[in-house]
């Protein structure tokens, strides 16, 4: 239990530092990637590409082990359907991402600046997540990670 | 202001991969920010504890960046507060509805070759690019700031 929390904390720190080094904590850099008709900056593709490459190798290795090092099993979703929620949700997310240049990770990391637009984004994002949960009303509090 | 940063972005991306692989390898969890943070209010006990600790790590990392290199963080956003709020609402609701964001779907799910994640990633990339196109090249609003 304690070890798992240490790992979780370390992963949070590493992820934040990775976002900072990669330049993804700058919304302008994210928007420059999404701006294919403008002064295009392909940096984000390298961030995603190198991150996916590491995960491609290590996730496979982890699942081949059969179980994680510190937990009884992997927490993976059982969802497989490409449905309206998935596509519609991703579409809405993309519009918000394109408006602000922030996705959840970089926004949370940048909230330490205390800058008004960043704080406003994060508060709105968390409130909106809360509204979603309220609408779902515990329909999915199974403890299984619904991500992915 | 914006220029291609191949070395830093590749190194940073590798670190994102290491962090998400470590969380999966050790704890069996997917490093998806919207899922980890979004589930804090609806989970209990140890399932909530690790999420809070991860969030604390994320903020600590942000604080560390602030100390080492303030210029790595965005103080000025691209847009006004109302636009930031609108973006936040869309990002919050959209990521919860589709069960993931750039990290959970984009970095982890795509690497797991999950069909759902690959579709989600293509969709949010497409609507993101379309939004930037409309804002910058159709409406000619802002977008020049950094």
Interface residues (C-beta under 8 A of the other chain):
Chain A: X1 X3 X4 X5 X7 X8 X9 X10 X11 X12 X13 X14 X15 X16 X17 X18 X19 X20 X21 X22 X23 X24 X25 X26 X27 X28 X29 X31 X32 X34 X35 X36 X37 X38 X39 X41 X42 X43 X44 X46 X47 X48 X49 X50 X51 X52 X53 X54 X55 X56 X58 X59 X61 X62 X67 X68 X69 X70 X71 X72 X73 X74 X75 X76 X77 X79 X80 X81 X82 X85 X86 X87 X88 X89 X90 X91 X92 X93 X94 X95 X96 X97 X98 X99 X100 X101 X102 X103 X104 X105 X106 X107 X108 X109 X110 X111 X112 X113 X115 X116 X117 X118 X120 X121 X122 X123 X124 X125 X126 X127 X128 X129 X130 X131 X132 X133 X136 X138 X140 X141 X143 X145 X146 X147 X148
Chain B: X1 X2 X3 X4 X5 X6 X8 X9 X10 X11 X12 X13 X14 X15 X16 X17 X18 X19 X20 X21 X22 X23 X24 X25 X26 X27 X28 X29 X30 X31 X32 X33 X34 X35 X36 X37 X38 X39 X41 X42 X43 X46 X47 X49 X50 X51 X53 X54 X55 X56 X57 X58 X59 X60 X61 X62 X63 X64 X65 X66 X69 X72 X73 X74 X75 X76 X77 X78 X79 X80 X81 X83 X84 X85 X86 X87 X88 X89 X90 X91 X92 X93 X94 X95 X96 X97 X98 X99 X100 X101 X102 X103 X104 X105 X106 X107 X108 X109 X110 X111 X112 X114 X115 X116 X117 X119 X120 X121 X123 X124 X125 X126 X127 X128 X129 X130 X131 X132 X133 X135 X136 X137 X143 X145 X146
